[in-house]
């Protein structure tokens, strides 16, 4: 009798364990698919933003857009790299693309534009030590010598002041300076960014030249609206949803 009861309890334990496993999978699998869908949608939209931003820079460099994604990335990346090697590399300059020299109009702030557009911002802190001078300045109204405190960046200008009397002492001070750095996580325009991360197909680049002075650029996802894939022995389905497009600077997903 005890053995039968023990056997029944054993079956019950296994049944409860199996039920908990099924319940856990029923919660985990849909959540996992949701996260996968969100990842591909966000990554795809990010890549479209990168391509569109690169096209805007290409337009500034050449005066037109291009349908050739690889040419697009080569020109923008090479222009930025050339400016990094020579801070005076701006204006009408020759850049060799695949060995062929071409003239581009390089803006002064190109490197900053590229870095802030494509690189990830990293907030850094550093300790800065500075000198503080106590300086005497003749007050023209009262005739009294006022004492002011000046840091090392401004001391030379104060010394040239006609009311400068002299320096009484110097001290050091330190503070934490917070600044943005875009070079530590430098971004390169890899050709893989021209492809949809889900399908591996290239994004569709279109240019509407009906208005010659104001062409309209469009970047469209290659993912069909009804795209889906089976998951977990066909019990669930991955649904891509609408990855959208960017046209004339307007993102379709901003209105959804």
Secondary structure as UniProt FT lines:
FT   HELIX           2..62
FT   HELIX           69..85
FT   TURN            87..88
FT   STRAND          91..97
FT   TURN            98..99
FT   STRAND          100..106
FT   TURN            108..109
FT   HELIX           110..118
FT   STRAND          122..138
FT   TURN            140..142
FT   STRAND          145..151
FT   TURN            152..154
FT   HELIX           155..159
FT   TURN            162..163
FT   STRAND          164..181
FT   TURN            184..185
FT   HELIX           191..194
FT   TURN            197..199
FT   STRAND          204..208
FT   HELIX           212..214
FT   STRAND          216..220
FT   TURN            225..226
FT   STRAND          228..231
FT   TURN            232..235
FT   STRAND          236..239
FT   STRAND          245..247
FT   TURN            248..249
FT   STRAND          250..251
FT   HELIX           252..255
//
